[in-house]
């Protein structure tokens, strides 16, 4: 289960999008006149006028689940999870529709809500991306939903820019570790895969290593941003403490 958060200015466009897919179904709603898209949009627009200063009153969240959970995800169960997600995210006392889609292999639904609540106040978005991660993790644990699979199984063609680089680094490190038994071999294997390894030092003299970074396509990530298993301490325990015999000049490590 993952949540993707968006904000927008047009209720009409968002409503048309979420209801326009084949077999789209509103599985739960509150405060909205159901019928035509125009009627649904009008309900949102009327409440929008309570706080016309807000330029992006449209809240749009896509909740996606793993295919393995599909047999359990009846409309009622999906609605229950989505409503609990909203409550935990602080999205309460406002108009919304939750629309289920069947156009992809992954079961998913779209929450469209008014960021202007029933009292005309703006629903807080403070730390919403961090809360989203915490809430989806809590709900996965509570309901026994499937967690993400190994990153190496993710299709990089669907990813973009930094995220794509991150996944490619993950796969490169994983493959390099299969054949490397030393830091030098590890660096060489990464270089073959287009990844540069950098050591992060505690002092200007570079006498003490405190961390590691992986770089690809102009993006740089700490080892732990790729995986907790790729921290400097864990890699050093695996590859042996020869890093202190590698000159600082070799730090860029493209080609060893």
N, C-alpha and C positions, 0 to 999 in steps of 0.2 A: 504494500500500500504506500503510495506516495501522493503528495498534494502539490499542485502547481498553482501559484497565486498570480492573479492579474487584477489590474484596475483599469477602468475605462470611462469614457464620457458618454457613450451611446447605449442606452438600454435597448433601443429598438434593434440595433445591430447584434447585440449579444443574445437577445431573445430569439431572433431569427436564426442565429447560428446554432444554438443549443437545441432548438425544437425542429430544425430543418433536416436533421439526419434521418436516414431510414430507420423506422421502428423506434424513434425517440419517444420516450414516455416520461411524463411528469409523475414521479413516484411520491412526492410530498410537496406541500407548499403552505404558505401562511400569509394571509393578508392580501393576496393577489386575486383579482377577478380572472378566473380561468375561462378560456373560450378561444377567441382568436388571438394571434400575436399582438394585434393592435390593442386589444383589451388588457392583455398582460402588461404590455409596455406602458399603457396609460396609468395603470395602478402604480407602477414604479415612478413614473414622471410626476404624478400628483404629490407623492411624498418627497420627491426631490425638491419641490418648491418650498419645503419647510426650511431649507438651508441652501439657497441658490448660489451662494458664494463658492461652494465646493465644485470644482471643475471636473473632477472624476468621481462621480458618486456610484459608479458601477463596481460592485465586487464580483469577481468571477474566479471560482476555484474548481479545478478538475481533480477529482479523486480517482486514482487508478489502482487496480488490484492485480495480483498475479493470476495467470490462467489456472493455476492449481486450486485457487479458491473459488472458482466459478460454480462448482456444484453446490456450494453452501450459500452463495450470494443470491438469494431470492430478492425480489424488490423490497420486501419488508425488512430483511436483514441489512441490505445496503442502505436503506433509508435510516434505519436505526443508527448505523455507524456514522453516516453523514451528519445526522442531527447531533450526535454526541461530539463529533469533531467540531461542529460549529459552536456548541456550548463551551467546549474547552478552549477554543480560539477566541472566545469573548464576542462572538457574533450572535447577539441575542436582541430581542425586542425590535425586530425589523421585518420588512417584507422579504420573502425569498421564494424561489422555486428550486427544486432539485430534479434534474432531468437525467434519466438513464439512457445511455447509448449502447448499441450492439454492433457498431461498425468496425470494431477492432477485436483482435483475439483477447486482449486484456479487458476484463469487465471494468467499466468506469462510469462515473456520473459527473454531472456539472452542477455546481451550486452557483446560482445567480442571486445576489442579494443587494439590498439597498444599503449603501454605506451611511446614509442618513437614517437614523433610527426613528422609531415612532414618536419620539419627543423632539425631533429636529436636530439632534446632536450627531456629530460625526463619530462613527465607531472607531475606536483606537486601532491603529495599525503598528503600534510600537513593537519592535522586535518580532514582527509577524513571521518572518522567514525562519528565525530560530525557534519560535513557538511551533510553527508548522512541523519542523523536524521532531520536536519533543512530543507533540500530540500524536503524530502518525506512529511514532515508535511505541508510545504507550498503548494505543489502540491495537496495534499489531500484537503486542504482548498479551493484552487483555483477552482478545478474541482468537488468539492462536492463528493469526493470518501469516501467510508465507512471506518470509524475508527475501530480499534480493539475492539472486544467484551470484556466483563468482564473476567478478568484473571481466575476466578473460572471455566470458561467454556473451558479453554485450557487443552488439554490432556497432562498430565505430562509424559506419556510414550514416547512422542516424544522429550522430553527435556533431557538435560544432566547436571550433576554436579551442578555448582553454579546456573545456570538458573532454573534447576528443583527445587533446594532447595528454591529458591526465590518464585516460584509459590506455592510450598507447604506451605511455611510460610504465604503467602497471604491468602490462603484458610483457614489455621488454625486460623489466627487472625480473619478473617471474621466470622467463625463459633463460635469462643470463645466469640466474642462480642454479639452474639445473646442471650447468656445465662448469661453472666457476668454483674453484676451491681456494682462491686468493683474491685480494683486492685488485691486483694488477689484471688478472684474468677477467674479473668482474667488470672493470673499466673497459677493457678491450671488447668484451661481448656487448656491452651497452653501446659502445661506439659503432659497432657493426649495425646496430639497430637504430642508429640516429639519435641516441640519447647521450647527453653530456652529464657527467657526474661532477659535482663540486663539493669540496669539504668546507665547512664553516668553522673558522677558528675563533677562539676566545680572545686572543690578543694580536697585536700588530706583528709580533715576531712569529706568529703561526707555530707556536710551540705546543699548543693544546687544542685538539679538535673537539668541538662541542656539538656539531651537527652535520647534516648532509642535505644536499639539494640535487634534484634531477631536473634537467633542462631539455626542452624539445620545442622546435618551431617558435622560438621566441618566448616561451612560457617557462616559468621556473616554479617548482614546488618543493616544499620541505618533504623529507622522507615520510614523515608521519601523515602528511596530507595525501599521500598515495596509499599508504597502508600502515597500520600500527606495527606491522612486522618489518617495515623498512626504515625504522629509526636507525640512527648511526650505532647506538649501543647494541641492538640486536643483530645488525649486519656484521659488526665488528666481532661479535661473539661467534658468528657463523664462519666468517672469512679469515679470522685470525688477525692479531694486532700488528699488522705490518704497515698500517697507514702512516705511522710516525717515521717510517723509513722512506716515504715517498716525498720528494721535494715539493715545496709549494708551487714551483713552476709547473709541475705535472698535474696541478689541480684541475685544469680545464679538461683534461682526460679525453679529449676527442682523438681517438686513435692511440690512447695509452700514454 
